[in-house]
Amino acid sequence: MKINVWNEQIQLENPELVIGRIAKPVILEIWNGRQKDSVIRREYPYTRITQTEDGLKACTEIDDEWAGKTEVTDIYRTEEGSVVLSRQVRILRESGYPGMRLRTEISLLPEKKNAFEDLRYFAPPAIYDKNDLDEDGYEDYFHTKKTIFRDDRFNYPMFTCYSEETKEAVSIERDPLPAFDSNPDRKISEETGEKEALFLQKTDIGSMGADGSDGSTRLTCCYPFYEGDATIALYIVKMVPFGAFWPMKSGEEFSVTYRISNHRYENYHDACWYGIRDIIRKTHPQAEPLSVSPEELIRLRLDALDHYYVEKTAEEDPNLPAGYVLNCHPQDGVQLENIIQYGFTGQNILNAYNVLRYGYEHNNEEYRKKALKTADFFVNTIHIKESGMFYNLYNVDTKSVNFWWTGLLLPLAYAQGEELEKLMGPLYEYRKDVIQKLVSLKGAYLRCMNEDVTALLRLYCYEKEKGTEHPGWLEAIENYAGFLLRTQEQDGGWYRAYDLEGKPLLEPVKWFGNTVYEQKSSTGTSITFLTELYELTKNEAYLEAASRAGMFVKEYIIDRVRFNGGVHDSIYAKGQLIDNESILYPMFGMLSLYEATKRKDFLDAAVRAAHYYASWVCLWDVPLPEDSSLHRYGFHSTGMGACDTCGCGYVHPFQLMGVAETAQIAVYAKDKELFDIARLYWLGCNQTVETDERPWGYAMPGLQEEGYLISWWAVDDPMFAADTGFGYRLKGEGNKTCFPWINAVGVKAYWAMKDRFGSVDFEEIENKYF
């Protein structure tokens, strides 16, 4: 890429076309101190441009009533096929306005089609393509063509735009990375009666994204940050402008540097993956080493889980419930609700598999008994013999099955009337239309059923290898497989949820979706179960159904980049999110189909899915406020996994679930950087387990918090007020939640690595295969 001055504009070019134009080189946003109608946009030309050995030096000297006397100096230089733009602002004399922000705008491909809907975007975890499942050209969750996010919402502060017409990918990134942040002093505004959403702050966090709101698309960066109306920072229910301004005092100065690059790629997937690969090659991200050995880690995890095991005698409950009801604030470890969940946040049968296997390997008879009782209860009571399905939830206190629909709306499972409204706060009114329909539904999520019946199948095979047959388990497994064969659609897909008679649930549309991508988003979760059942039984019908589902998932979910609906607890404008879990199961499915059939198209799809799954890893240490809990405990975000697009800036350890499979696909594909990401997930997502050697303030060793805020998320929303158990979710804090899935996926990763590689020593595996 080279730099030219064209018609008093800065032009970025490659030999074939103009990549971008900076038509308005100096844009300052002056803040008048108010919350409404408060930003004055001022545009200035360069007053002096000089050629340098490797680029340009451009200066603007301002002296007016808005910016006072301010000097802006921009250095452009070419470096390794990219253009580096270093910007410095010096305030020589203040104007009387309290703050300012520097804005950078680059018109993309100005001589080609460049409307927002013409381009595709990649800035994980904030945006995949356009987050546009209904394909109307707008981002779905905020219904906007202006997607600008804080730097700390990105897994790496880089935003890429890709043109299908030119096959060009244009990226802008922070280089060097943001180095500091703080919690600003936000006063109560007299205008709004709420905390300021616009404020002064010296922070190194900027924002970047694409703005196509006026018909043509510009890469847009702000320093300090600005997210505009499309932010989840302050509230879930309403959107307000949100941003910081640098104090405009004499002697103040600030600077920011961007790297702009472009590459030609044959398709969108390559643009996404090779961008990540190049970051890894350039920065060599390293996660924190484990505080104890992997073996000690799983011992601690299972010991903590065991504290939350519940079983009842026939006299107490004729259903003989048994399972792991872990649901607490990890800081105190006090159990909140005695609910046995299957799949998603509960993963009870996966936990039973982990406990049973550990019990055999360490001669722990108590563990084995508990695991077997948990599995027996699942088969005898949770299995619905008439339809072949499984319930998703059992309430131990009320001695009844229930229906798990909405995650954070979990009170639907145990509260009614005024108590329900009290527990859910403003969210109840916000979601009232959906809640009133869901609360009367009786059925189950496909994903949840598939997760724990797959674990039951593995449990059955493991016990069989140890010499014990469980014919009742196998009968339930095959009965469920029959349900899948009966309900598979002609296109190979399954619906997201079914009623107790096995009919698909499609209402409310806001929850179950109105596009094929949403309605059949969980199809991938069936594939591995069917392929593993085929390996056990050699029944070709199972492999045929899995293969048909594989072709559906490949075409609709992976190739079109329309993965969504893996997370079942959306509290946003839509019931289904683009999330890390909704690409994990297609990856599992493609891998299992390749290993069962050796078909190259399945391996290619597995690699592509793994690349998208890998994109959810955090590749840098986000700066945290020094007074935050995570900063005090020495938290590092590198290697942690992001959760979903709406909640970008929130990370969690779920990606442990796919560590071994990601590593295996990397070995098959000879893809070193993909293997590096499997290692990052293993280390980063195990980082926050409480150990004596590495405390995190949790009630006992082996506990781990569900998630961590490395950016702003709903900090002013009443449902997360400071006086609630889940309050004080500021940047640098945890979400104060602990569920059984956390230890389930952590131990599963260990067993899966041992089964596939005989080791969890990534250096040893790397030396063997790479």
DOZATI-438906 format. One line per field, with one value per residue (C-alpha): residue number from 1; x negated, y, z negated. Coordinates in steps of 0.25 Angstrom, whole numbers, plus 2048, in hexadecimal, padded with zeros to 3 digits. Each point is the difference from the previous one (the first is absolute). Layout:
drenza = c(NUM	...);
x = c(X	...);
y = c(Y	...);
z = c(Z	...);
// end
This chain:
drenza = c(1	2	3	4	5	6	7	8	9	10	11	12	13	14	15	16	17	18	19	20	21	22	23	24	25	26	27	28	29	30	31	32	33	34	35	36	37	38	39	40	41	42	43	44	45	46	47	48	49	50	51	52	53	54	55	56	57	58	59	60	61	62	63	64	65	66	67	68	69	70	71	72	73	74	75	76	77	78	79	80	81	82	83	84	85	86	87	88	89	90	91	92	93	94	95	96	97	98	99	100	101	102	103	104	105	106	107	108	109	110	111	112	113	114	115	116	117	118	119	120	121	122	123	124	125	126	127	128	129	130	131	132	133	134	135	136	137	138	139	140	141	142	143	144	145	146	147	148	149	150	151	152	153	154	155	156	157	158	159	160	161	162	163	164	165	166	167	168	169	170	171	172	173	174	175	176	177	178	179	180	181	182	183	184	185	186	187	188	189	190	191	192	193	194	195	196	197	198	199	200	201	202	203	204	205	206	207	208	209	210	211	212	213	214	215	216	217	218	219	220	221	222	223	224	225	226	227	228	229	230	231	232	233	234	235	236	237	238	239	240	241	242	243	244	245	246	247	248	249	250	251	252	253	254	255	256	257	258	259	260	261	262	263	264	265	266	267	268	269	270	271	272	273	274	275	276	277	278	279	280	281	282	283	284	285	286	287	288	289	290	291	292	293	294	295	296	297	298	299	300	301	302	303	304	305	306	307	308	309	310	311	312	313	314	315	316	317	318	319	320	321	322	323	324	325	326	327	328	329	330	331	332	333	334	335	336	337	338	339	340	341	342	343	344	345	346	347	348	349	350	351	352	353	354	355	356	357	358	359	360	361	362	363	364	365	366	367	368	369	370	371	372	373	374	375	376	377	378	379	380	381	382	383	384	385	386	387	388	389	390	391	392	393	394	395	396	397	398	399	400	401	402	403	404	405	406	407	408	409	410	411	412	413	414	415	416	417	418	419	420	421	422	423	424	425	426	427	428	429	430	431	432	433	434	435	436	437	438	439	440	441	442	443	444	445	446	447	448	449	450	451	452	453	454	455	456	457	458	459	460	461	462	463	464	465	466	467	468	469	470	471	472	473	474	475	476	477	478	479	480	481	482	483	484	485	486	487	488	489	490	491	492	493	494	495	496	497	498	499	500	501	502	503	504	505	506	507	508	509	510	511	512	513	514	515	516	517	518	519	520	521	522	523	524	525	526	527	528	529	530	531	532	533	534	535	536	537	538	539	540	541	542	543	544	545	546	547	548	549	550	551	552	553	554	555	556	557	558	559	560	561	562	563	564	565	566	567	568	569	570	571	572	573	574	575	576	577	578	579	580	581	582	583	584	585	586	587	588	589	590	591	592	593	594	595	596	597	598	599	600	601	602	603	604	605	606	607	608	609	610	611	612	613	614	615	616	617	618	619	620	621	622	623	624	625	626	627	628	629	630	631	632	633	634	635	636	637	638	639	640	641	642	643	644	645	646	647	648	649	650	651	652	653	654	655	656	657	658	659	660	661	662	663	664	665	666	667	668	669	670	671	672	673	674	675	676	677	678	679	680	681	682	683	684	685	686	687	688	689	690	691	692	693	694	695	696	697	698	699	700	701	702	703	704	705	706	707	708	709	710	711	712	713	714	715	716	717	718	719	720	721	722	723	724	725	726	727	728	729	730	731	732	733	734	735	736	737	738	739	740	741	742	743	744	745	746	747	748	749	750	751	752	753	754	755	756	757	758	759	760	761	762	763	764	765	766	767	768	769	770);
x = c(800	7FB	804	804	805	80C	808	7FC	804	7F8	801	7FC	7FE	7FB	7FB	80E	80A	803	801	804	801	7FF	808	801	7F3	802	80D	802	80C	801	809	808	802	80E	807	809	7FD	7F2	7F6	7FA	7FA	7F4	7F9	7F2	7F7	7F1	7F9	7F2	7FC	7F2	7FA	7F8	7F6	80B	80D	806	801	80C	804	80C	7FF	80D	804	80F	80B	803	7F2	7F8	7F2	7FE	7F5	803	7F4	802	7F4	803	7F6	800	7FB	801	80B	808	802	7FE	807	7FB	808	7FD	808	7FA	809	7F8	80B	80E	80D	809	807	7FD	7FB	7FD	7FF	7F8	808	7F9	809	7FB	809	7FF	7FE	806	800	808	80D	7FE	80E	801	807	7F6	7F5	7FD	7FA	7F8	7FC	802	808	807	804	800	804	80B	806	80B	808	80D	7F7	806	7F3	800	7F9	80B	7FF	800	806	7F5	7F6	7F6	7F8	7F6	7FA	7F7	7F2	801	80D	7F7	7F8	7F5	802	801	80C	800	809	801	805	806	7FF	7F1	7FC	7F8	800	7FD	7FC	7FD	7FA	7FA	7F1	7FB	80B	808	7F8	809	80E	808	80E	804	806	80E	809	80F	805	80A	806	802	800	7F7	7F1	7F9	7FF	7F6	7F5	7F1	7F6	7F2	800	7F8	80D	805	80A	801	80A	807	80A	809	80C	7FF	7FF	7F1	7F7	7F5	7F7	802	7F7	802	7F6	804	80B	80E	80A	80C	80E	7FD	7FA	803	7F7	80A	80E	806	80D	7FD	7F5	7F9	7F4	7F3	7F2	7F4	7F9	7F2	7FF	7FD	7F6	7F4	7F4	808	7FC	804	7FC	805	7FA	808	7FB	808	7FD	807	7FF	807	807	808	80C	805	7FB	7F2	800	805	7F6	7F4	802	800	7F4	7F8	803	7FB	7F3	7FE	803	7FE	80A	7FD	80B	7FC	7FB	808	7FF	800	7FE	80C	803	801	809	80A	7FF	803	80C	806	7FF	807	80B	802	804	80C	805	80E	808	80D	805	80D	806	7FC	803	805	7F9	7F3	7F9	7F1	7F7	7F7	808	7F4	806	7F9	7F9	7F2	7FB	808	804	80E	80A	80B	80A	800	803	7FA	7FD	7FD	7F7	7FC	7FE	802	7F9	804	7FD	7F3	7FC	805	7F6	7F5	802	802	7F3	7F8	806	7FB	7F2	7FF	808	80A	80C	809	7FE	804	80D	804	7FD	808	80C	7FF	801	80B	809	7FD	805	80B	807	7FA	802	80E	802	80C	7F9	7F2	7FC	7FA	805	7F5	802	805	803	7FC	807	80E	7FD	804	7FA	801	7FD	7F3	802	7F9	7F3	800	80F	7FD	80A	80B	7FC	803	808	80E	807	7FB	7F4	7FC	801	7F8	7F5	7FF	801	801	7FD	80E	807	7F6	802	80F	806	7F5	801	80F	7FF	7F4	805	80B	7F8	7FC	7F4	7F1	7F5	7F9	7F2	803	805	7F5	7F5	803	805	7F2	7FA	809	7FB	7F2	803	807	7F4	7F6	808	800	7F1	7FF	809	80E	80C	80B	80B	80A	7F6	7FE	80F	802	7F5	806	80E	7FA	7F9	80E	805	7F5	803	80F	7FE	7F5	804	7FF	7F4	7F9	803	807	807	7FB	80A	80C	80C	802	807	7F4	806	7F7	802	800	807	7FD	7F9	7F7	7FA	800	7FD	806	7F5	7FA	7F3	807	80B	7F6	7F4	7FE	7FF	7F1	802	806	7F5	7F5	80B	805	7F2	7FB	80D	7FD	7F2	806	80C	7FB	80F	7FE	80C	7F9	7F4	80A	807	7F3	7FB	80D	7FF	7F1	804	80A	7F7	7F5	808	809	7F8	7F1	7FF	80A	7FA	80E	7FC	80A	809	7F6	802	80E	800	801	805	7FF	809	7FF	802	7F4	7F2	7F4	7F7	7F4	808	808	7F4	7FA	80A	7FF	7F1	802	80A	7F7	7F4	808	806	7F2	7FB	80B	800	7F2	807	7F8	80C	803	7F1	800	80D	7FA	7F4	808	809	7F4	7FA	80D	800	7F2	803	807	7F3	7FB	7F2	7FC	800	80B	7FB	809	803	7F6	80A	808	800	7FB	7F4	7FD	800	7F7	80A	7FB	80B	7F6	806	80E	80C	80A	80F	809	800	80A	7F8	7F2	7F7	805	7F7	802	7F9	80A	7F6	7F9	80B	7FA	7F1	7FD	808	7FA	7F2	804	805	7F3	7F8	809	7FE	7F1	805	7F6	807	80D	7F9	7FA	80E	804	7F5	804	80E	7FB	7F7	808	80E	7F9	7FA	80B	802	7FE	7F4	7F7	7F5	809	80B	80C	808	809	806	7F8	7F6	805	80B	7FF	809	808	7FC	7F8	802	7F4	809	80D	80D	80D	7FA	80B	80C	809	800	7F1	800	7F5	80A	803	7F8	7FC	7FD	7F4	7FC	7F6	7F5	7F5	80B	805	80F	801	806	7FC	807	7FD	7FC	7F3	7FA	806	7F9	7F3	7FF	806	7F4	7F6	806	802	7F1	7FC	809	7FB	7F1	7FD	7FC	803	7F2	802	7F1	7FE	80C	7FA	7F3	806	809	7FA);
y = c(800	80E	80E	80B	80E	802	80C	805	7F2	7F5	7F3	7F2	7F8	7F2	7FE	7FD	809	80A	7FA	80C	80F	809	80C	807	7FE	807	7FE	805	7FE	80B	7FD	80B	7F9	7FC	7F3	804	807	801	7FD	80A	7FA	808	7FC	806	7FE	7FE	80D	7FA	7F3	7FB	7F4	7F7	7F5	7F5	808	80E	809	809	80B	808	80C	805	80C	803	801	7F1	7F9	80C	7FF	7F1	7F9	7F3	7F9	7F3	7F7	7F7	7F5	7F3	7F4	7F1	802	809	80F	804	80D	806	80C	80A	80B	80B	80A	80D	809	7FB	806	7FF	7F3	7F4	7F5	7FB	7F4	7FD	7F8	7F9	7FD	7F8	7FE	7F2	7FC	80D	7FD	7F2	7FC	803	801	7FA	7F4	7FE	7FD	7F5	803	7F8	805	7F4	7FF	80D	7FD	7F5	804	80A	7F8	800	7F3	806	805	80D	807	806	7FB	7F8	803	80F	801	809	803	806	7F6	807	7F8	803	7FA	7F7	7FA	7F9	7F3	809	80E	7FF	802	7FA	803	7F6	803	7F4	808	804	7F4	80B	800	80D	800	80A	7FD	807	7FE	801	7FB	808	800	806	803	804	801	80E	809	801	80A	801	808	80B	7FF	7F1	7FC	7F5	7FE	807	7F8	80A	804	804	7F5	7FE	7F2	7F9	7F8	805	7FB	7FB	7FA	803	80B	7FE	809	80A	7F6	7FE	7F9	806	7F9	809	801	809	804	800	7F6	802	7F6	808	7FB	7F2	7FC	7F5	808	806	7FA	7F3	806	80E	806	80E	806	7FC	805	807	80D	804	80C	80C	808	807	7F7	7F3	7F7	7F2	7F7	7F3	7F8	7F7	7F6	7FF	7F4	7F9	7F2	7F9	7F3	7F7	800	806	7F4	801	80F	7FD	7F4	806	80D	7F8	7F7	80D	806	7F3	800	80E	801	7F2	801	7F8	7FC	7FF	7F2	7F7	802	7F1	7F3	7FC	7F4	809	809	7F6	7FA	80E	802	7F3	802	80D	7FB	7F4	80B	802	7F2	7FD	7F3	7FC	7F3	7FA	805	80E	800	7F3	805	7FE	80C	801	80B	80C	80D	809	80E	80B	80C	7FA	80B	7F9	7F3	800	7F8	808	7F6	7F1	7FE	7F5	805	7F8	805	80F	806	7F2	7F6	7F5	7F4	805	803	7F1	7FB	809	7FB	7F1	800	807	7F6	7F4	806	804	7F5	809	7F7	80C	808	7F4	7FE	80E	800	7F4	805	80D	7F8	7F7	80C	806	7F3	7FC	80E	80A	7F7	802	7F2	803	80A	7FC	80E	805	80B	80B	802	7FA	809	7F8	808	7FF	7F2	803	801	80E	807	808	80A	80D	7FF	80D	7FF	7F4	805	7FB	7F2	803	80D	805	80D	80C	7F7	7FE	80F	803	7F7	804	80F	809	7F4	7FA	80C	800	7F2	7FE	7FC	7F5	7FC	7FF	7F6	7F8	7FE	7F7	7F8	7F2	7FB	7FF	806	7F7	805	7FC	7F3	7FD	804	7F7	7F4	801	7FF	7F5	7F8	802	7FC	7F3	7FD	803	7F7	7F5	801	7FE	7F3	806	800	80A	7FB	80B	80B	7FA	7FF	80F	804	7F9	804	80F	7FC	7FC	80D	807	7F7	803	80F	803	809	7FE	80A	7F8	80A	7FF	80C	807	7FA	7F6	7FE	7F3	7F9	803	80B	80D	80C	80D	80A	80A	804	80A	7F4	7F4	808	803	7FC	7F3	804	802	7F6	7F5	806	7F4	7F5	7FE	7FB	7F3	7FC	7FB	7F8	7F9	7FD	7FA	7F8	7FB	7FC	7F8	7F9	801	804	807	809	807	804	803	80A	806	802	807	809	802	805	80A	805	802	808	808	802	7FF	805	80B	804	7FF	7F9	805	7FB	7F8	808	7FF	80C	80C	80C	809	805	7F2	7F2	7FA	806	7FD	7F9	7F7	7F4	800	7FE	7F6	7F5	801	7FE	7F4	7FB	802	7F9	7F4	7FE	801	7F6	7F7	801	806	80A	80C	809	7FD	803	80D	804	7FC	809	80C	7FE	7FF	80D	807	7F9	805	80E	801	7FF	80D	803	80B	805	80A	80C	800	80A	800	800	7F4	7F2	7F9	80A	7FD	7F1	801	7FC	7FF	7FF	7F9	7F2	803	7FE	80A	7FC	807	80C	809	7FE	802	804	7F4	7F4	7F2	7F2	7F8	7FF	7F5	7F7	800	800	7F2	800	80D	7FA	7F4	808	808	7F3	7FB	80D	802	80E	804	80D	7F9	7F7	80C	805	7F2	802	80E	7FC	7F5	809	80D	7F9	7F8	80D	804	7F2	803	7F9	802	804	80A	805	808	803	7F4	7F8	7F3	7FA	7FB	80B	809	80C	7FF	80D	80D	80E	806	80B	807	7F8	805	808	809	7F6	7FE	7F1	800	80B	800	7FB	7F3	7F3	801	80F	809	7FA	80B	7FE	7F7	7F8	7F2	7FD	7FA	7F3	7F1	7F5	7F1	802	807	7F4	7F6	807	801	7F2	7FB	808	7F8	7F2	804	804	7F3	7F7	807	803	7F8	80D	80E	805	809	802	7F1	7FF	80B	7FA	7F3	806	80D);
z = c(800	803	7FC	809	7FF	80A	801	7F2	7FB	7FA	809	7FD	80C	805	80E	805	7F9	7F5	7F3	7F8	7FF	7F5	805	7F3	7F9	7F3	7F9	7F2	7F7	7F6	7F4	7F9	7F3	802	802	80C	80D	7FA	80B	80A	80C	806	80C	804	80C	7FF	800	803	806	802	807	7F7	803	7FE	801	7FC	7F5	7FF	7F6	7FD	7F7	7FA	7F9	7FF	7F5	800	7FF	7FB	804	804	809	806	806	809	805	80B	803	808	7F9	804	80A	7F7	7FD	7F2	7FB	7F3	7FB	7F5	7FB	7F7	7F9	800	7FB	7FB	806	7F4	804	7F7	809	80E	808	80D	80B	80C	80C	80C	80C	805	80E	805	80E	7FE	7FA	7F1	7FA	7F2	806	80B	7F7	7F5	7F3	7F6	7F2	7F6	7F7	804	80E	80A	80E	7FC	7F4	80B	7FF	806	80C	801	800	7F2	7F3	7F9	7F1	801	80F	804	80B	7F7	7F8	7F7	7F4	7F4	803	7F3	806	80B	7FE	807	803	80F	809	80E	80C	80C	80E	808	80C	800	7F6	7F8	7F1	7F9	7F1	7F6	7F3	7F3	801	7F5	7F8	7F6	7F3	7F5	7FB	7F4	7FA	803	7F6	805	7FA	7FF	80C	7FD	80E	7FF	7F1	803	800	80C	80D	805	7F7	7FF	7FF	803	806	80A	805	80D	809	80F	80A	80D	802	80C	7FB	80B	80C	801	7F6	7F8	7F7	7F3	7F4	7F4	7F5	7F5	803	805	802	804	7FE	803	7F3	7F5	7F7	7F7	801	806	803	805	808	7FD	806	7F9	801	7F9	803	7FD	7F6	809	7F7	804	800	802	80C	804	80C	807	80B	80A	80A	80D	809	80C	806	80B	7FC	808	7F6	7F3	7F7	805	7FD	7F2	7FD	806	7F8	7F3	805	803	7F2	7FA	808	7FD	7F1	7FB	7F5	7F4	7F5	7F1	7FC	7F8	7F1	7FD	808	80A	7F7	7F3	808	803	7F2	7FA	80A	7FD	7F1	801	809	7F6	7F5	809	802	7FC	7FF	7F9	7FB	804	7F3	803	80F	808	80C	7FA	805	801	806	7FF	7FC	7FF	801	7F7	7FF	800	7F6	7F5	806	7FA	809	806	806	800	80F	808	80E	80D	80B	801	7F2	7F9	808	7F5	808	805	7F1	7FD	80B	7FA	7F2	804	808	7F5	7F6	808	802	7F1	7FA	7FA	7FE	7FB	80D	808	7F8	802	80F	802	7F8	808	80D	7FB	7FC	80E	806	7F7	7FD	80A	80C	807	805	808	809	7FE	7FB	7F2	7F7	7FE	7F1	7F3	7F4	7F4	7F6	807	804	80F	80E	806	80D	801	80B	7FD	7F8	7F9	7FF	7F7	7F6	80A	7FB	7F1	7FE	804	7FF	7F8	7FC	80E	803	7F4	804	80E	7FE	80C	809	7FD	806	80C	803	7FB	80E	801	7F2	800	80C	7FB	7F2	805	80A	7FD	808	801	807	80B	7FC	7F1	803	80A	7F6	7F5	808	807	7F2	7FC	80D	7FC	7F2	805	809	7F4	7F7	80A	802	7F1	801	7FC	809	7FE	80A	7FA	804	80E	802	7FC	809	80C	7FD	801	80D	805	7FD	808	80C	7FF	7FF	80A	80B	80E	801	7F5	7F5	7F3	7F9	7F3	7F7	7FF	7F8	7F7	80C	809	808	803	7F8	809	7F7	7FB	80D	7F8	7F8	80A	80C	80E	809	804	7F9	7F3	800	803	7F9	7F7	80B	7FE	7F2	805	809	7F6	7F8	80D	805	7F3	7FF	80E	7FB	7F5	807	80F	803	80E	7FD	7F6	809	80B	7F7	7FB	80E	805	7F4	803	80E	7FA	7F6	80A	809	7F7	7F4	803	80E	7FF	7F2	7FA	7F3	7F5	7F5	7F8	7F3	7FA	7F7	809	7F9	80C	80B	806	7FA	808	800	809	7F6	7FE	7FC	80D	808	7F7	802	810	7FD	7F8	80A	80C	7F9	7FC	80E	806	7F6	803	80F	804	80A	803	801	7F1	7FC	808	7F9	7F3	802	804	7F4	7F7	806	7FC	7F2	7FE	803	7F3	7F8	7FA	806	7F7	7F1	7FF	7F7	7F3	7F6	7F5	7F5	806	7FA	80D	800	7F1	803	80C	80A	80F	80B	80A	803	7FA	809	804	7FF	80A	809	7F8	7F3	806	7F5	7F8	7FF	7FA	800	808	80C	7F7	806	80E	7FC	804	80D	804	7FE	808	80C	7FF	801	80C	807	7FC	7FB	7F6	7FC	7FE	7F6	7F9	7FE	7FA	7F6	7FD	7FD	7F7	7F8	800	7FD	7F4	7FA	7F6	7F9	7F1	7FB	7F3	80A	807	7F9	806	7F4	802	7F4	803	809	80D	802	80C	803	80D	807	7FF	805	807	806	7FC	800	7FA	7F5	7FD	803	7F3	802	7FC	7F5	7F6	7F5	807	7FF	80F	7FF	802	80D	804	809	7F9	7F8	801	802	7F2	806	7FF	807	802	80F	7FC	7F9	80B	80C	7F8	7FD	80D	807	7F8	803	80F	801	7F9	809	80D	7FD	7F3	7FA	7FC	802	80C	802	801	80A	808	802	804	80B	804);
// end
